[in-house]
């Protein structure tokens, strides 16, 4: 029995599809962390001040992600293997996630965004 030849294009497409699925999973988890903070009415960002244990406060969003990585290997790999600017956890990305979630909420309620 002959093995079908796998083309380079097919390999590239498979790699691209896997990367897209991974990125969607990571963004979904980031959105879940943002939604949790919103539902609990807690701030996402921390302070740069020292607390009583001499650790900086990373913020609720970062603390939630640190807990999620114990149960999510994809998210753990993403957060540990990426450069700081490629983790998608900075304030600008958090605000974009909130804007997207708010827009989708307005759309699902059939209202126009104010």
C-alpha positions in Angstrom: 0.0 0.0 0.0 1.4 3.4 -0.9 1.4 6.3 1.4 -0.3 9.4 -0.1 2.2 12.2 -0.5 1.7 15.0 1.9 2.4 18.3 0.2 4.2 21.2 1.7 1.1 23.3 1.3 -0.9 20.7 3.3 1.7 20.8 6.1 1.6 24.6 6.2 -2.2 24.6 6.3 -2.2 22.1 9.1 0.3 24.1 11.1 -1.6 27.3 10.4 -4.9 25.7 11.5 -3.3 24.5 14.7 -1.9 27.9 15.5 -5.3 29.5 14.9 -7.0 27.0 17.2 -4.4 27.7 19.9 -4.7 31.4 19.6 -8.5 31.2 19.7 -8.3 29.1 22.9 -5.9 31.6 24.5 -8.1 34.6 23.6 -11.1 32.7 24.9 -9.4 32.2 28.2 -8.3 35.8 28.4 -11.9 36.9 27.8 -13.1 34.5 30.5 -10.7 36.1 33.0 -11.9 39.6 32.0 -15.6 38.5 32.3 -14.9 37.0 35.7 -13.5 40.3 36.9 -16.5 42.2 35.4 -19.1 39.9 36.9 -17.5 40.2 40.3 -17.1 43.9 39.9 -13.4 43.8 40.7 -10.5 45.7 39.0 -8.3 44.0 36.5 -5.1 45.9 37.2 -2.9 45.7 40.2 -0.6 48.3 41.8 3.1 48.6 41.7 3.1 49.1 45.5 4.6 46.5 47.8 2.1 44.6 50.0 2.9 43.2 53.5 4.5 40.1 52.0 7.0 42.2 50.0 5.4 41.2 46.7 4.0 43.5 44.1 0.3 43.2 43.4 -0.1 41.7 39.9 -3.8 42.5 39.7 -6.8 40.3 39.7 -6.6 39.5 35.9 -3.1 38.3 36.2 -3.8 36.4 39.4 -6.7 34.6 37.7 -4.5 33.7 34.7 -1.9 32.3 37.2 -4.6 30.0 38.6 -5.9 29.0 35.2 -2.5 27.8 34.0 -2.7 25.0 36.6 -5.6 23.5 34.7 -4.9 24.6 31.1 -1.8 23.4 29.4 -2.3 25.5 26.3 -2.6 28.7 28.3 0.4 27.7 30.4 2.5 27.1 27.3 1.4 30.4 25.8 2.2 32.5 28.9 5.5 30.8 29.6 6.9 30.6 26.1 6.1 34.1 24.8 7.9 37.3 25.2 6.2 39.7 27.6 4.8 41.8 24.8 3.4 38.7 23.0 1.4 37.3 25.9 -1.6 39.6 25.3 -2.1 40.4 29.0 -1.2 44.1 29.0 -3.7 46.8 29.8 -4.3 47.7 26.2 -5.3 44.2 25.3 -7.5 43.9 28.4 -9.3 47.1 27.4 -9.8 45.7 23.8 -11.2 42.5 25.2 -13.6 44.5 27.4 -14.7 46.6 24.3 -15.3 43.5 22.2 -17.3 41.8 25.0 -19.3 45.0 25.5 -20.0 45.3 21.8 -21.1 41.7 21.5 -23.4 42.2 24.6 -25.0 45.3 23.0 -25.4 43.4 19.7 -27.0 40.3 21.4 -29.5 42.7 23.2 -30.2 44.3 19.8 -29.3 47.7 21.0 -26.9 50.1 19.4 -23.8 51.0 21.3 -24.0 54.4 23.0 
